Amino acid sequence: MDLSSMTNEAIIKILGERIQQKRLNKNLSQEDLSKKAGVSRRVIYQMESGHPTTLMTLISVLRGLNALGEIESFLPPSKLSPIQLAKLEGRTRQRASGNRKSK
């Protein structure tokens, strides 16, 4: 599936469908998940129906599904290249350099 060619709304709908499938695979009702996640049942319904949600709500629902570890698979920590490591020499990168315009 090529997500880069999809609209944000289409991706949100897919995420909702996948959360619903995970909930059903765990044999949880929307009410059960809402209690575990600390959100209302309506929030679960809206999320599964493809309505936009907040990142905080997504994290709460993933926690309720015992699926927080799955964040690692879709957004793993990035590793620095050996050249970047040599430039940093023990310093932790604080910000991106951005685009600099020459005058």
C-alpha positions as CSV (number, residue, x, y, z in Angstrom):
1,M,0.0,0.0,0.0
2,D,1.5,3.4,-1.1
3,L,0.5,5.7,1.7
4,S,2.4,8.6,0.2
5,S,-0.2,8.9,-2.7
6,M,-3.2,8.8,-0.3
7,T,-4.9,11.8,1.3
8,N,-4.6,12.4,5.0
9,E,-8.3,11.6,5.4
10,A,-7.8,8.2,3.7
11,I,-4.9,7.4,6.0
12,I,-7.0,8.3,9.0
13,K,-9.7,6.0,7.8
14,I,-7.2,3.1,7.4
15,L,-5.9,3.7,10.9
16,G,-9.4,3.6,12.3
17,E,-10.1,0.4,10.5
18,R,-6.9,-1.2,11.8
19,I,-7.7,-0.1,15.4
20,Q,-11.1,-1.5,15.0
21,Q,-9.7,-4.8,13.8
22,K,-7.2,-5.0,16.6
23,R,-10.0,-4.3,19.1
24,L,-12.2,-7.1,17.6
25,N,-9.2,-9.5,17.5
26,K,-8.8,-8.9,21.3
27,N,-12.6,-9.5,21.7
28,L,-13.2,-6.1,23.2
29,S,-16.3,-4.0,22.8
30,Q,-16.0,-0.3,22.2
31,E,-17.2,0.2,25.7
32,D,-14.5,-2.1,27.1
33,L,-11.8,-0.3,25.1
34,S,-13.0,3.1,26.1
35,K,-12.7,2.1,29.8
36,K,-9.2,0.7,29.3
37,A,-8.1,3.8,27.3
38,G,-9.8,6.3,29.6
39,V,-11.8,7.9,26.8
40,S,-15.5,7.9,25.9
41,R,-17.1,5.2,23.8
42,R,-18.0,7.9,21.3
43,V,-14.3,8.7,20.8
44,I,-13.6,5.0,20.0
45,Y,-16.5,5.0,17.6
46,Q,-15.4,8.2,15.9
47,M,-11.8,7.0,15.6
48,E,-12.8,3.7,14.1
49,S,-15.2,5.6,11.7
50,G,-12.3,7.6,10.3
51,H,-12.8,10.9,12.1
52,P,-9.6,12.8,13.0
53,T,-8.3,12.4,16.5
54,T,-5.5,13.8,18.6
55,L,-2.2,12.2,19.1
56,M,-2.9,11.9,22.8
57,T,-6.1,10.0,22.1
58,L,-4.3,7.7,19.7
59,I,-1.7,6.9,22.4
60,S,-4.4,6.3,25.0
61,V,-6.3,3.9,22.7
62,L,-3.0,2.0,21.8
63,R,-2.3,1.8,25.5
64,G,-5.8,0.4,26.0
65,L,-5.1,-2.2,23.3
66,N,-1.7,-3.1,24.8
67,A,-0.3,-2.1,21.5
68,L,2.0,0.8,22.4
69,G,5.0,-1.2,21.3
70,E,3.8,-1.1,17.7
71,I,4.9,2.5,17.5
72,E,8.4,1.2,17.3
73,S,7.6,-0.7,14.1
74,F,6.2,2.3,12.2
75,L,8.5,5.0,13.7
76,P,11.7,3.4,14.8
77,P,14.5,5.6,16.3
78,S,16.7,6.9,13.6
79,K,20.4,6.2,13.6
80,L,23.1,8.7,12.8
81,S,25.5,8.1,10.0
82,P,29.3,7.7,10.9
83,I,29.9,11.1,9.4
84,Q,27.2,12.8,11.5
85,L,28.6,11.0,14.6
86,A,32.1,12.3,13.8
87,K,30.8,15.9,13.4
88,L,28.9,15.7,16.7
89,E,31.8,14.3,18.7
90,G,29.7,13.5,21.8
91,R,27.2,16.3,21.5
92,T,23.5,15.6,21.2
93,R,21.9,17.2,18.3
94,Q,19.4,19.8,19.4
95,R,17.9,21.2,16.2
96,A,17.9,20.9,12.4
97,S,20.1,23.3,10.5
98,G,17.2,24.3,8.2
99,N,17.6,26.0,4.8
100,R,20.0,28.9,4.9
101,K,19.9,31.5,2.2
102,S,23.1,33.2,1.1
103,K,23.1,37.0,0.9
